[in-house]
Amino acid sequence: MADIIVVGNEKGGAGKSTLAIHLMTALLHGGARVGALDLDVRQQSLAHFIDNRAAWLAANGAEAPMPENVRLDAALARAPEAEAQARLDAALEALSGCDLIVIDTPGADTALSRAAHARADQIVTPMNDSFVDFDTLGVVDPVTLELKRPSLYSETVWNSRKDRAQASGRSIDWVVLRNRLAPADARNRRRVDERVQALSRRAGFRVGPGLRDRVIYRELFPFGLTIADLSPSIRPVSMSLQHVAARQELRDLMGFLGLSPDGAQLAAQ
């Protein structure tokens, strides 16, 4: 089976889809065979990105690597646990010839999302730089702001990791990425960071930098492109030094996740 990267967080707006499409395209340009699976069957941001990509490339006579994609219908959002697991396993089997499978999940607790977390080799959880987002991972005391306990989502990931270890002897690498870091409000950032670090020791995840809040990450989405795609032949927007910085940011992120461009490092873990 291909290695599975699940981009998960039960809060909407944390940047899951943005992160998923950038991981997917970076791996594609590294030569990896990448499968894509969008479990947010109502919103389908990842699936729409792939559709946009195919349409833009065809209309402009351009070439860029494409993922293998399995589409799931919206009715699965309300499917019972057993049916969700069966449909997910069928989709993963269809993508088993890939090197890696990138799975985008909804900002909610669903049977499909829980099943995907249980099958992951790596779980990547983006969070914005605020206590609003941290609340998805851990609960703090409203008076002292000290960490009280992990959240339900953290417990879900913990149980998935425990079950995987017992069943196969392999652990799930859980990474929390500090996404969209604000340029100001250093005191709030320090407070959030202290609680994230405390929770990481308790819940067993690694903490790393995500993607900053850059216009380039948003303006390329309608074309089905990312910063990894830009080249002399693919340039729907004018280039700037900010784009160079964004490309390096993506490289740094891939390195922190243990992913060489072709995904070989994750496969070797």
N, C-alpha and C positions, 0 to 999 in steps of 0.2 A: 504493500500500500504506500501511497505517497505520504510524505510528512504533511501534517495539517496545522496551519496557523489560524487560530480563531481570534478575531478582533472583537472583543466583548466589553460591554459596560451596560448596565441596565438603565442608565440615564440617557435620554436623548440629547443631542447637541454637543456631545463630548468630542466629536471628530472621528468617529469610527470609520465612516465611509471614506472620508478624505485619507485617512491612514491606510485603509485597505487598498484603495486604488493606487496609491503611491508604492506600497510594498509590491503589489502585483506587477506594475509596469517596470519597476526597478529590476525585479527578478527576470521578467521577460527579456529586457535588454541585456541581461547577463547571460542569456542563452538557456535559461531554465524553461522546462515545459511546465506551465502554470495552469492549474484549474481554478475556476472562480465559482463561488456559490454564495448567493445572496439569500440569507434567511429572514431578512426584513421583507417578507413577501407582500406587504402592503405598500411600503414606500419604494423599495427596489432601487435605491440610489446606485448601487454597484452594477446592477443589471442594466440600468439606463445608461450609465457611463460606457459600458461595453457596446451597447447599441449605437450610442453617439460616435464612438470610436470607429466602428465599422462604416457608418454612414459618411463621416468626415473624410476618412482615408479614401473611400471609393469616389467621392465627389471631387477630391483634389488630386486624384491619380498618385497618391503617396503610399508608401509602404511602411508598416511598423508591425512588430510582433503582436499577435492576438492570443488571449487565453482561451482555453477550452472552458465552456460555460454550460451549466445545467440550470434550467429555469424551473422554479417551483411555483405552483399556483397559489393565489391568495387565500384559498379555502383552508390551507394548512395552518394558517394563523390560529384557527380554532380547533385544530385536530387533537384527538386524545393522544396521550403519551405513546402508546404502542404504535399507532399509525404514523406519528411524527418520526419516531425512531426508525421505522421500516423505510419510510420515504427518504430519510437522510442517508441511511446505509445504502440504498439503491443509487442515490446521487453520487456518493463517495465511490462506490464500485465503478460507476460510469467514468469517473475521473482518475481511476487507480493507475493509469498509465502515465500520469504526470509526475514530475519530480516533487512538486509541492502543490497544496490546495490552500487558497486563501479564502476564508469564510468571514463574511460580514454578518453581524447579528443585529437584531432590533434593540431599541432602547426600552426593553421591557422583559419581564420574566415569561418565557414561553417554553412549551415542550420542545420545540425545535432547537431553541437556543441552549437549553440544558443538555440536550443530547449531543450537540456539537461540542460544548465545553468538555463533556466526558470523553470525547474522542480526540481531543486536541493533543498535539505534541508541544505546542507553544500557545499560550494565551497572552494576547497583548491588549492591555486595558489603557486607553487614553483617558486623561482627566484634565479638565481646565483648571487654571490656577485659582481655585476658590474653595471655600468651605461648602458651597452648594454642591459642587462636584464631589468633594471628599466625603460627603454624607452618604454617597453610594457605596463607599468602601468601608467607612468606619463611623462610629457615633462618638461625639465629643460631649463633655460636660458643658452645659450652657453657661455655667458660672466661671469655671476655671479654664475651659477649653482643653482640658486634659482628655486623652483618649480613654473611652470607657470600654468599648468592645467593637469587634468587627461587625460589619453590616451583613444583611442577608445575602447580598451578592458575594461578598468575601467568603462566607460560609459555603455557598454553592461551589465556588472554585476550590475551596479547601477539600470539600467532599469529593469532587471530581479527581483531584490529585491523589487523594487517599485511595479511592477505588482503583485508579489506574495503577498505582504502585502495588497494590495487593494482587491485581489481576495479571500484570505483565512484568512487574519488577522495574518498569520504566517510570520516571517521574515526568510531570508536566512542568515545563519552564514557564513561570508566570512573571510577566514584566508589566509594570505600571509606568506609563510615560507621562511626564508633565507637559501637557500640550498647551499651545497658545499662551505661553508665558507673557504676563503683562510687563511692559517696560517700566511701570511705576509701582507705587504702593509696596515698597520693599518690606515693610513691617508685616503686612498681611501675607506676603509670599513666604517670609521666614516662618511665620506661625503655621501655615499650611505645610511647609516642608518638614517642620519638626514632627507634625502628626503623621505625615506620610512615612517618614523614616521609622517612627515608633511602630506604626502598623506593619511595616515591611518586616521588622524583626519578629513580630507576633504571627503574621500570616504567611511569611516565607516567600515574598516576591522581591524581584529586583526593581530598582527605581532608576529611570533614565530620562533623558530629554526627548521630547516629541518634536512636532512641527510647530513653528511659530505662526502667528496669525499674519500670513503674507497674502497679498492680493493675488499673486501668481497661482497659488494653490486653488483659488476659487475661479479665476477667470478662464482657466483652461478646461474646466469640467464640461461646459457645453459642447466642446469639440471632442470629448472623449480622450483628452490628452493630459499628460502631466509634465512636470519639469524634466523627467527622464527622457521624454520623447523629443524634446527640442533639438533641432539640427538644422544645417543649411537648407535642407529640403522640407522640413516641417517647422514652420515658424508662423503660427497664426497671430501672434502678438509680437511687438518689438521687444528686443532683448535689452537688458540693463544689468548693472552690477548686482542688483538685488536678486536677479535670476541666478547669477553665478553663486551667490551666497546660499540660495535655496537648494541648488543642486548639491553643494557641499553638505548642507544640513541633512539632506536625504542620505548621502553616503555615510555620514556619521551615524545616523539612525540605524542603517542596515548593519553597520559594524557592531553597534551596541547589542543588537538583537542576535548577533552571532550568525548573520547571514552573509556569506559571500554572494556576489551577484547571481551565481547559478544555484544557490541554495545548498551547496555542498556541505557547509559547516553544520547546518541544522541536521542534515541527514546523518552526519557522523556522530552526533551527540548521543 
